[in-house]
Amino acid sequence: MKIPATKTLALIFTVLLLALFACEKADPNANLELDIEQLARDLYENGKFVDQLERLDDAAVPYAYNLGSPVKAVVYAGSAATPEEIIVAEYENEESASAGYDKIKTRLADQRKTFDNYNAEYRPLLDDPLFVKLGKYVIYCVSNDTNAAKAVFDQYTKG
């Protein structure tokens, strides 16, 4: 029995499509669970900051920061004399974390404009902050030593 060419092509296409989906890798961070309280505290305690940062009350965070709609966010902020701050936010899912990442990205751009003229000596702190979206989490830390902040963060992501 001879199979018609159109059916053969359809079968080949289906097999290739199935192979493509089988090779698609799942996001390794999809099931990641972070203790955002501890991560923020470790960034605060082990990071290097010019300004004295204080933990914001959880109830004040939505009024002071546009983070989208996090399930929870831990924020340490200073006097605003420097752009230094820590934001560790957990979202319901990766999509809402992406939206939150975009909100913080806008904040970073606004901070860069502000510190171009205001206390410009601290503007370089905004050039390379710790700023990542990892699964349903967004981590943002502007500090006097980005490498120190990244070293703290790396302890949470290298298991």
N, C-alpha and C positions, 0 to 999 in steps of 0.2 A: 504494500500500500504506500502510495506516494503522498507526502504532505504538501499542500499548496505553499508556494513561496510566501504569501502574505501571512499565513499561519506560522510558518517557520520564523519569519521576521518578528512577529508578535511574541512568540515564545522566547526568542533570543533577547528581545527588549525587556520582557518581564523578568527573565533570569538576571540580566544586568542590573535592572532596577532593584531587585531584591538584594543582590550582592552589594550595591551601593549603600542601601539602608543598613545592611548588616555590618558594614565597615564604619558606619557613623559612630563616633565615640561619644559616650555620654559625658556630660560635664562632671569632672571629678569633684567640683565644689557643690554640686546640687544637694548633697546630704550633709554638708559640713555644718557642724554645730560649734558656735563660739560662745564663750562666756563674755559678753560685751562689757559687763561691769569690770571684770578682772583685766581684760585687755586694755580698756581705757585707763584703769588704775596703773597698770604696768607701764603704759606709755607715759603717764604723768610722773611716776616715781623714777623711771629709768631713762626718760628722755632728758634733753638739755634745753632749757628755756631761759630767755633773758627776763621775761616778765613772770610775775607770780600768778600762776593759774589757780582758779578755784572751780570746784564742781558746781555746775548749775543745778538748781532744784529741777527735778523732772517736770514739774508742772509749768515751769518757766520756759522750757526749751521750745515748745511750739510758738510762743510769742516772740522769742528772740531769734529763731532760726526757721527758715523755710526749707524743711528737709523732705517735703512730700508727706507721705503717710506711713512713717515707721511704726512698727509694733512697739518698739522702745528705742530710745536714743540716750546715750550718755555723752554729756558735753562738759569739757573743761575750758574755761575762757579766762582771759586776762583783763587788763584795764583798757584795752584797745589802743594803747600806746604802741604796741607791736601787733602784728597779725597772728601771733601764736595762738593756737587753739587745738583742741582734740575733739573730734566727733566720731563716735562709734555707734552706728545705727543698724538695727535689725529690722528687716521688712518681712511682710507676709510671704513673698515669693521673689523670684529673680526679676520679674517684670517690674514690680513696684520698687525693687532695689535699683534698677536701671533708671527709673524716673527720679528717685532720690539722688542718685549719682549725678544726674543732669542738674538738679537744683543746687547741689554743692559745687558743681563745676561753675555754675553761674556765680555763686558766692566767691569762688576763687578769682574769677575774672574781675568781679567788682572790687575785691580786696586789692588786686594788682593795680587797678586804676586809682584807688584811694591812696595807696602807699607810693604811687609814682610821685605824689606831691606832699603827702603828709608823712612825716617821719621817714623820709626816703631812704635813710640808712638801713631800715629794716625791710625794704622792698625785696632784696635778694632772698629773703627767707621764703618768699612765695614762688621762687623759680622752680623748685623741685621738691614739693612737699610729698609726704607719704600720702597717697591718694589712690585707693583701689576699691573696686567692687569685686567681692568674692562671694559667689553664690547669692544668698539673700542678705548679705552684709555690705555696708559701705564703711570704710575706714579712712579718715582724713586727719592728718596731723601736720601742723605747721610748727616747726621748732627751730631752734638755733643749730641743731645738728640732725639733719635728716637721716644720716647713716645710723645714728643711735636709735632713732625711732624705727627704722627699717629692721634693725637687729632685733628689737623687741617683737615686732610684728612677725618676723621670720620664725620665731620660737613657736608661734601659734599655727603656722602653715606647713611646717616641716615635721611630719609625724613619723 
